Amino acid sequence: MKNKVLFIIPSLAGGGAERVFVNIVNTIDKSIFDVTLVCLSTERNVYEVSSDVRVINLKSKRVRNATLKILRLIRKERPSLVVSTLGHLNSMLLMLKLFFPKNTKLIIRQTNIMSFNRGKNTLIRKKAGNKLYKNADMIVCQSKFMKDDFINITGVKSSNVIKIYNPVDLDSMLIKSNEDIKYEFNEGQINIFFAGRLEEVKRIPLIIDAFQNFREKNHYSKLYILGEGPKKSELMNYTVKKKLSHSVEFLGFQQNPYKWLKHADLFIMASKHEGMPNVLIEAIALGIPVLVLKHPGGTIDILRTLNIEDRFVNNLVIDKNSFDAYDKRVLSILKANFGVEIVVKQYEDLFKSVIQIGE
């Protein structure tokens, strides 16, 4: 008999957490698990879900408006396991866990580093978090740093927290990178790329500054910024202020960013912190040299695994060494550690162990 699993997520709009869930539900062994993907809303979907995955749209734009719908669905479906991701949804399901069917387990996947996303009153929050998170049967963190930080902030037992990297569908990404784009890159031009949400935590002005310094001696170069976000207008004004409006191009959100990234000579990041940046894995898989300003989080896990920690720098300075190519074995190492089949197998093993608890 198959084990019924409900994966619950706010939407399938473009984002790292959404991509991770789609990779899991598409790849998971359907001979063992009966998979249903529950979305609060299916508006602005950008990810393709396999035809053998049932999708339920709750038609609720806000998490708080979906509380009763989710609880009714769980009590009706009586799944062996509920899996959720993203903060507000995780919190809501942790509170609802007391009303789940008796044998239904709950796994939540953390998407952020707790110490960078909590208020000043740490002691009170730690006590409240510990009481709330103990309702989860297991908590998944994306990196060692995130796991250690989570345990330290919440006080949850380490035995209830597991590190599993994000699954990245590298083969699919490489295929998509070969699609044509209606854009002409100038021959001989040095193309530098950033891809991600345009928000404060990404510290994109530092990237623009580093590019400006590089361009002083390398005039035939251009910075491309892939993504949307609340800081877009501010960043565009910043490029005007820096007199770079003709040398920095904002490409907006692209459903297939890989066909753009393959034209990059360098991929650059300057985040304050990162959980586990999928886009960095993808850029490296495309053979693009990377330059990353040092920050706490899971980024070091990626670079250390690949033995390219020299790309993790204290000062964001683009020079000729920034464009050095990698060892040809990089892709196989990436697949062995972050490939979708490898990581989803780890999720399957986790699901089996959690479902068996209490049987």
Beta strands, then each sheet from edge to edge (+ up, - down):
strand 1: 3-9
strand 2: 33-39
strand 3: 54-57
strand 4: 81-85
strand 5: 105-109
strand 6: 138-141
strand 7: 161-163
strand 8: 190-195
strand 9: 221-226
strand 10: 248-252
strand 11: 266-269
strand 12: 290-293
strand 13: 312-313
sheet 1: 3+ 2+ 1+ 4+ 5+ 6+ 7+
sheet 2: 10+ 9+ 8+ 11+ 12+ 13+
end
